[in-house]
Amino acid sequence: MLSERQDPRPSRTDIDDGAFDTNAPHSRPMPTNTLLAAQAAFPAVTTPTGSTSDGLPVGMELLGLPHLDRHLIALATDLERITPARPSPTPTPAPGSTA
């Protein structure tokens, strides 16, 4: 059952100060589209869209029509390319390198 209640997401300060219990993620309902996509057998993909003022990452979930996964992935790829969502991650050094 999907909740109609939309709780505010925790801020970085809430997490750092212990005001939001990260060990009990289901203690506060935070509805998402993942249940809807799974129940309806729709393909879904999440793409980064930026950060909050506290530096927490923000993403967007896109749902597609059944059997059109490639269109959904292409859309998410294009969205990620045009959205200055985050800095590129630091590459992991190759095994055995001295970097």
FIKOLZA-1660 file (N, C-alpha, C; in steps of 0.1 Angstrom, whole numbers, plus 5000, padded with zeros to 4 digits):
% residues 99
   i   px   py   pz ch aa at
   1 5008 4988 5000  A  M  N
   1 5000 5000 5000  A  M CA
   1 5009 5012 5000  A  M  C
   2 5006 5021 4991  A  L  N
   2 5014 5034 4990  A  L CA
   2 5009 5044 5000  A  L  C
   3 5018 5051 5006  A  S  N
   3 5014 5061 5015  A  S CA
   3 5011 5074 5008  A  S  C
   4 5001 5082 5012  A  E  N
   4 4999 5095 5006  A  E CA
   4 5007 5106 5013  A  E  C
   5 5013 5102 5024  A  R  N
   5 5021 5111 5032  A  R CA
   5 5035 5113 5027  A  R  C
   6 5039 5125 5025  A  Q  N
   6 5053 5127 5020  A  Q CA
   6 5061 5134 5031  A  Q  C
   7 5069 5126 5038  A  D  N
   7 5077 5132 5048  A  D CA
   7 5089 5139 5042  A  D  C
   8 5094 5149 5049  A  P  N
   8 5106 5156 5044  A  P CA
   8 5118 5147 5046  A  P  C
   9 5127 5147 5036  A  R  N
   9 5139 5139 5037  A  R CA
   9 5148 5144 5047  A  R  C
  10 5156 5136 5054  A  P  N
  10 5166 5141 5064  A  P CA
  10 5177 5149 5057  A  P  C
  11 5181 5159 5065  A  S  N
  11 5192 5167 5060  A  S CA
  11 5205 5161 5065  A  S  C
  12 5216 5166 5059  A  R  N
  12 5229 5161 5064  A  R CA
  12 5231 5163 5079  A  R  C
  13 5226 5175 5084  A  T  N
  13 5227 5178 5098  A  T CA
  13 5219 5169 5106  A  T  C
  14 5207 5165 5101  A  D  N
  14 5198 5155 5109  A  D CA
  14 5206 5142 5110  A  D  C
  15 5213 5138 5100  A  I  N
  15 5220 5125 5100  A  I CA
  15 5232 5126 5109  A  I  C
  16 5240 5137 5107  A  D  N
  16 5252 5138 5115  A  D CA
  16 5249 5140 5130  A  D  C
  17 5238 5147 5133  A  D  N
  17 5235 5150 5147  A  D CA
  17 5227 5138 5154  A  D  C
  18 5224 5128 5146  A  G  N
  18 5217 5116 5151  A  G CA
  18 5202 5118 5152  A  G  C
  19 5197 5129 5147  A  A  N
  19 5182 5132 5147  A  A CA
  19 5174 5122 5138  A  A  C
  20 5181 5116 5129  A  F  N
  20 5175 5107 5119  A  F CA
  20 5182 5094 5121  A  F  C
  21 5175 5083 5125  A  D  N
  21 5181 5070 5128  A  D CA
  21 5183 5063 5115  A  D  C
  22 5195 5063 5110  A  T  N
  22 5199 5056 5098  A  T CA
  22 5199 5041 5099  A  T  C
  23 5199 5036 5111  A  N  N
  23 5198 5022 5113  A  N CA
  23 5184 5016 5113  A  N  C
  24 5174 5025 5112  A  A  N
  24 5160 5021 5112  A  A CA
  24 5153 5028 5100  A  A  C
  25 5157 5025 5088  A  P  N
  25 5152 5032 5077  A  P CA
  25 5137 5031 5075  A  P  C
  26 5130 5021 5081  A  H  N
  26 5116 5020 5079  A  H CA
  26 5108 5026 5091  A  H  C
  27 5115 5033 5100  A  S  N
  27 5108 5039 5111  A  S CA
  27 5100 5051 5107  A  S  C
  28 5103 5057 5096  A  R  N
  28 5096 5068 5091  A  R CA
  28 5092 5065 5076  A  R  C
  29 5080 5066 5072  A  P  N
  29 5077 5062 5059  A  P CA
  29 5082 5073 5049  A  P  C
  30 5089 5068 5039  A  M  N
  30 5094 5077 5028  A  M CA
  30 5091 5071 5015  A  M  C
  31 5079 5073 5010  A  P  N
  31 5074 5066 4998  A  P CA
  31 5083 5069 4986  A  P  C
  32 5084 5059 4978  A  T  N
  32 5092 5060 4966  A  T CA
  32 5084 5054 4954  A  T  C
  33 5089 5055 4942  A  N  N
  33 5082 5049 4931  A  N CA
  33 5087 5035 4928  A  N  C
  34 5097 5030 4936  A  T  N
  34 5102 5017 4933  A  T CA
  34 5091 5006 4935  A  T  C
  35 5082 5007 4944  A  L  N
  35 5071 4998 4946  A  L CA
  35 5062 4998 4934  A  L  C
  36 5058 5010 4930  A  L  N
  36 5049 5012 4919  A  L CA
  36 5055 5005 4906  A  L  C
  37 5068 5008 4903  A  A  N
  37 5074 5002 4891  A  A CA
  37 5074 4987 4892  A  A  C
  38 5078 4982 4904  A  A  N
  38 5079 4967 4905  A  A CA
  38 5065 4960 4904  A  A  C
  39 5055 4966 4910  A  Q  N
  39 5042 4960 4910  A  Q CA
  39 5035 4961 4896  A  Q  C
  40 5039 4972 4888  A  A  N
  40 5033 4973 4875  A  A CA
  40 5041 4967 4864  A  A  C
  41 5053 4961 4868  A  A  N
  41 5062 4956 4858  A  A CA
  41 5067 4966 4848  A  A  C
  42 5069 4978 4853  A  F  N
  42 5074 4989 4844  A  F CA
  42 5090 4989 4846  A  F  C
  43 5097 4991 4835  A  P  N
  43 5111 4994 4837  A  P CA
  43 5113 5007 4844  A  P  C
  44 5124 5008 4853  A  A  N
  44 5126 5020 4860  A  A CA
  44 5141 5022 4861  A  A  C
  45 5146 5035 4861  A  V  N
  45 5160 5038 4862  A  V CA
  45 5161 5051 4870  A  V  C
  46 5171 5052 4879  A  T  N
  46 5173 5064 4887  A  T CA
  46 5186 5071 4881  A  T  C
  47 5185 5084 4880  A  T  N
  47 5196 5092 4875  A  T CA
  47 5199 5103 4885  A  T  C
  48 5212 5107 4887  A  P  N
  48 5214 5118 4896  A  P CA
  48 5210 5131 4890  A  P  C
  49 5205 5140 4898  A  T  N
  49 5200 5153 4893  A  T CA
  49 5206 5165 4901  A  T  C
  50 5215 5163 4911  A  G  N
  50 5221 5174 4918  A  G CA
  50 5223 5170 4932  A  G  C
  51 5224 5181 4940  A  S  N
  51 5226 5179 4955  A  S CA
  51 5217 5190 4962  A  S  C
  52 5214 5186 4975  A  T  N
  52 5207 5196 4983  A  T CA
  52 5217 5206 4988  A  T  C
  53 5212 5217 4994  A  S  N
  53 5221 5227 5000  A  S CA
  53 5230 5221 5011  A  S  C
  54 5226 5210 5016  A  D  N
  54 5235 5203 5026  A  D CA
  54 5245 5193 5020  A  D  C
  55 5245 5192 5007  A  G  N
  55 5254 5183 5000  A  G CA
  55 5249 5169 4998  A  G  C
  56 5237 5166 5002  A  L  N
  56 5232 5153 5000  A  L CA
  56 5228 5151 4985  A  L  C
  57 5231 5139 4979  A  P  N
  57 5227 5137 4965  A  P CA
  57 5212 5136 4963  A  P  C
  58 5208 5141 4952  A  V  N
  58 5193 5140 4948  A  V CA
  58 5193 5133 4935  A  V  C
  59 5183 5124 4933  A  G  N
  59 5181 5117 4921  A  G CA
  59 5167 5117 4916  A  G  C
  60 5165 5113 4904  A  M  N
  60 5151 5112 4898  A  M CA
  60 5149 5098 4893  A  M  C
  61 5138 5092 4896  A  E  N
  61 5135 5079 4890  A  E CA
  61 5125 5081 4879  A  E  C
  62 5129 5075 4867  A  L  N
  62 5121 5075 4855  A  L CA
  62 5114 5062 4854  A  L  C
  63 5102 5062 4850  A  L  N
  63 5094 5049 4847  A  L CA
  63 5091 5049 4833  A  L  C
  64 5092 5037 4827  A  G  N
  64 5089 5035 4813  A  G CA
  64 5078 5025 4810  A  G  C
  65 5075 5024 4798  A  L  N
  65 5065 5014 4794  A  L CA
  65 5071 5000 4793  A  L  C
  66 5064 4990 4796  A  P  N
  66 5069 4976 4795  A  P CA
  66 5076 4974 4781  A  P  C
  67 5087 4967 4781  A  H  N
  67 5095 4963 4769  A  H CA
  67 5101 4975 4762  A  H  C
  68 5101 4987 4768  A  L  N
  68 5108 4998 4762  A  L CA
  68 5120 5003 4770  A  L  C
  69 5127 4993 4776  A  D  N
  69 5138 4996 4785  A  D CA
  69 5149 5004 4778  A  D  C
  70 5151 5001 4765  A  R  N
  70 5162 5008 4759  A  R CA
  70 5159 5023 4757  A  R  C
  71 5146 5026 4755  A  H  N
  71 5143 5041 4754  A  H CA
  71 5145 5048 4767  A  H  C
  72 5141 5041 4778  A  L  N
  72 5142 5046 4791  A  L CA
  72 5157 5048 4795  A  L  C
  73 5165 5039 4792  A  I  N
  73 5180 5040 4794  A  I CA
  73 5186 5051 4786  A  I  C
  74 5182 5053 4774  A  A  N
  74 5187 5064 4765  A  A CA
  74 5183 5077 4771  A  A  C
  75 5170 5078 4776  A  L  N
  75 5166 5091 4782  A  L CA
  75 5174 5094 4794  A  L  C
  76 5176 5084 4803  A  A  N
  76 5183 5086 4815  A  A CA
  76 5198 5090 4812  A  A  C
  77 5204 5084 4802  A  T  N
  77 5217 5087 4798  A  T CA
  77 5218 5102 4793  A  T  C
  78 5209 5106 4785  A  D  N
  78 5208 5120 4780  A  D CA
  78 5206 5129 4791  A  D  C
  79 5198 5126 4801  A  L  N
  79 5195 5135 4812  A  L CA
  79 5208 5136 4821  A  L  C
  80 5215 5125 4823  A  E  N
  80 5227 5126 4831  A  E CA
  80 5238 5134 4824  A  E  C
  81 5238 5133 4811  A  R  N
  81 5248 5141 4803  A  R CA
  81 5246 5156 4804  A  R  C
  82 5233 5160 4803  A  I  N
  82 5231 5174 4803  A  I CA
  82 5229 5181 4817  A  I  C
  83 5228 5172 4827  A  T  N
  83 5226 5177 4841  A  T CA
  83 5240 5178 4848  A  T  C
  84 5244 5190 4852  A  P  N
  84 5257 5190 4860  A  P CA
  84 5254 5185 4874  A  P  C
  85 5252 5172 4875  A  A  N
  85 5247 5167 4888  A  A CA
  85 5257 5165 4899  A  A  C
  86 5269 5161 4895  A  R  N
  86 5279 5158 4905  A  R CA
  86 5293 5159 4899  A  R  C
  87 5303 5160 4907  A  P  N
  87 5317 5159 4901  A  P CA
  87 5320 5145 4898  A  P  C
  88 5328 5143 4888  A  S  N
  88 5332 5130 4884  A  S CA
  88 5339 5123 4896  A  S  C
  89 5337 5110 4898  A  P  N
  89 5344 5103 4909  A  P CA
  89 5359 5102 4906  A  P  C
  90 5367 5101 4917  A  T  N
  90 5381 5099 4915  A  T CA
  90 5383 5084 4911  A  T  C
  91 5391 5082 4900  A  P  N
  91 5393 5069 4895  A  P CA
  91 5400 5060 4905  A  P  C
  92 5397 5048 4906  A  T  N
  92 5404 5038 4915  A  T CA
  92 5417 5034 4908  A  T  C
  93 5428 5035 4915  A  P  N
  93 5441 5030 4909  A  P CA
  93 5440 5016 4905  A  P  C
  94 5447 5012 4894  A  A  N
  94 5447 4998 4889  A  A CA
  94 5455 4990 4900  A  A  C
  95 5452 4977 4901  A  P  N
  95 5459 4969 4911  A  P CA
  95 5474 4969 4908  A  P  C
  96 5482 4971 4918  A  G  N
  96 5496 4970 4916  A  G CA
  96 5503 4984 4912  A  G  C
  97 5494 4994 4909  A  S  N
  97 5500 5007 4906  A  S CA
  97 5504 5014 4919  A  S  C
  98 5512 5024 4917  A  T  N
  98 5517 5032 4928  A  T CA
  98 5510 5046 4930  A  T  C
  99 5499 5047 4923  A  A  N
  99 5492 5060 4923  A  A CA
  99 5486 5064 4936  A  A  C
% end
